[in-house]
Structure formats: structure tokens, C-alpha cells
Amino acid sequence: MSNRPPIRLKCKFGPACVGTMAVWLAAAGATSGQAQNSAPAAQNLVPTVQGSAQAAQHSTPPAQPASAVTIDSVVAVVNNQTILASDVEDEVRLAVLDPGQGGRGVLSRQRALEQLVSRALIQQQIHQEDAQAAEPSQAQVDARLTEIRQQLPACVRLNCATDQGWKAFMAAHGLTPRQVESYLRNRIQVLRFIEMRFRRGILISPEEIETYYRETLLPQYAPGEAIPPLDTVAPRIEEILLERQVNVLFDDWLQNLRKQGDVEVLDPALEAPETTGKTGKGGA
């Protein structure tokens, strides 16, 4: 075994980040095997025909050159939590379950890594604060899965409401039931945490609701169309205004997490432009 120290390539997260690290597994034993066999071979070097014949009979075939096999590569580290290239590929495939991704094409690997970094930062905070409170129930995960199977446009086309259609959908996108459930559970957990952490204390005044109704909602209706009364749409307007304020608070909070944390991107090909903070809800 070599005594050389392992080489670690790392760089700080950001637009100038350079460096990459791969995990390699070599077919071990070739070099050590030669070392172990050298001593007996030296002792058997007797200048007799019999000794030579015995040495020939017990000689070890020459070792084949070791071949290196790439298992996976670490593409980023978030406060000592690694993100692998396989995680990025999984995120790209799982993006088909995101209703917001529709119409935006295939999720890029750079964007997928951004989402994974954001989610890792948020989940680390969840475990530090109150992981149990944010943990979704199995019923909530099942309800979300049912909603996706019945309403997601890409799913509706394959009739995912049926078991046969759902299996065909997962096979077409290289997904497994375990991957899907884990993905949905993580998303729900992040969203619950954001709701609990940032919606507390936010109050929307009646004046703000009326202003939105008059200046934003009403202009969307053409002349002659039936306009819903304010008291009917007020709850929905309040939700929209709450969401706006939550997003502002969340984006600022996530930017601070990135600045305070130790985020390293080790694959230059996955460096993203300086769009940090425009991540939505942490890639949830």
C-alpha cells in the first residue's frame, strides 16, 4: 500500500471555482502480491535441476496491469456533506415530477446542482432547528403522489392514475418508486419548514388586499367578463401576498446561508452563473 497522502482538489463555491475530484477504485493486490512473493522466490534459487523444476512449477504468473474503474465522482461539498455526480443525474430525471418545470425544457446539470446545494443547506438547518416538526407524514407524501399521478400534464398523457400507466411513466424516465417517494418527502419537508419559519408574524392588511384586487386582478378581465367580488377572492389574494413576502425573506436567508457556510464546487463543468438567491424555495 502506498504511503503517499491522498490528493484533495477543492475550490470555494462561486463563478471562479475550479477543480475536480474523482473517486477511483484500482484492482488492488498486484504490487503487494509481487512484494510478498519475492522473498520465497529468492530462497528457492538453488542451482540444481530439481530446484529449478520446482521453482517453475510454483512460479506465479505475471500480474496483469491494474485497471482503474470510475465508481462515482464528488461534484460538490456543502459543509462536509458530499454531492455526487449520480445525485445530479437523479435530480435531472426527477425534475419531471416538478409541475413548475413544465415548459422550461430539460433541467440543466448546473441548475440541478444549484437545487441540490440549496436543499442541502436548508435540510442542515432543519436538523439543527426542529426536524420533527417539519417531517411530513406518510399520508401527506401519499396525497402528493396521488396529486401528481392525476394532475401532472406529463403524467396525464400516460394515464398515470392507473398502476400500469404509472409504472410506464417511471420506466420511461428511469425512476423507481423509492426515488420518487424520497424526492417528494424531501420537497414537502423543505416547504413545511419554510412555511413554519417565515410565515409566522407576516400580516397582510385589508388595504393591501384591496389594492391588489383593484390594480392587479381587475385589469386581467376583459370588458363584459364576470368579475368575482372582492370578498370571494380575498383569501386567495392574501395567499399570493403572503407568498411574495415569504419569498423575499427566504431568498435573503438562503443567501446568508451560502455566505456563512462552506460550499465547494469541485467540477468546473457544473459552475453556474451568479444567480444565487433566485432559486425558488431551495430547489424544493
Long-range contacts (C-beta under 8 A, 24 or more apart in sequence): 1-32, 9-266, 10-77, 10-264, 10-266, 11-264, 11-265, 11-266, 12-263, 12-264, 13-76, 13-117, 13-258, 13-263, 13-264, 13-265, 14-265, 14-274, 15-271, 15-273, 15-274, 17-264, 17-265, 17-268, 17-271, 18-268, 19-266, 19-268, 20-73, 20-75, 20-266, 20-267, 20-268, 21-73, 21-74, 21-266, 22-70, 22-73, 22-74, 23-70, 23-71, 23-72, 23-73, 23-74, 24-68, 24-69, 24-70, 24-71, 25-68, 25-69, 25-71, 26-66, 26-67, 26-68, 26-69, 27-66, 27-67, 27-69, 28-66, 29-63, 30-63, 30-64, 30-65, 30-66, 31-63, 31-66, 33-60, 33-63, 34-63, 73-267, 74-266, 75-113, 75-265, 75-266, 75-267, 75-270, 76-113, 76-116, 76-117, 76-263, 76-264, 76-265, 76-266, 76-267, 76-270, 77-262, 77-263, 77-264, 77-266, 78-117, 78-120, 78-121, 78-124, 78-261, 78-262, 78-263, 78-264, 79-120, 79-121, 79-124, 79-261, 79-262, 79-263, 80-262, 81-120, 81-124, 83-113, 83-116, 83-117, 83-120, 85-267, 87-116, 88-112, 88-113, 88-116, 88-270, 90-179, 91-115, 91-116, 93-173, 93-174, 93-175, 94-175, 94-179, 94-180, 94-183, 96-154, 96-173, 96-175, 97-148, 97-152, 97-180, 97-183, 97-184, 99-148, 99-151, 99-152, 99-153, 100-280, 102-153, 102-154, 109-269, 109-270, 110-270, 110-271, 110-272, 111-272, 113-265, 113-270, 113-272, 114-272, 114-275, 114-276, 114-279, 114-283, 115-279, 115-282, 115-283, 116-283, 117-258, 117-263, 117-283, 118-254, 118-279, 118-282, 118-283, 119-186, 119-190, 119-282, 119-283, 119-284, 121-254, 121-257, 121-258, 121-261, 121-263, 121-282, 122-190, 122-193, 122-194, 122-254, 122-257, 122-282, 122-284, 123-186, 123-189, 123-190, 125-193, 125-257, 126-189, 126-190, 126-193, 129-193, 129-197, 130-196, 133-192, 133-196, 134-189, 134-190, 134-192, 134-193, 134-196, 135-189, 136-185, 136-188, 136-189, 136-192, 140-188, 141-181, 141-184, 141-185, 141-188, 144-184, 144-187, 144-188, 145-180, 145-181, 145-184, 148-184, 186-284, 187-284, 190-281, 190-282, 190-284, 191-281, 191-284, 194-246, 194-250, 194-281, 194-282, 194-284, 195-246, 198-246, 198-249, 198-250, 198-253, 199-242, 199-246, 202-242, 202-245, 202-246, 204-238, 204-241, 204-242, 208-241, 209-234, 209-237, 209-238, 209-241, 212-237, 212-240, 212-241, 213-237, 247-281, 250-281, 250-282, 251-277, 251-278, 251-279, 252-277, 254-279, 254-282
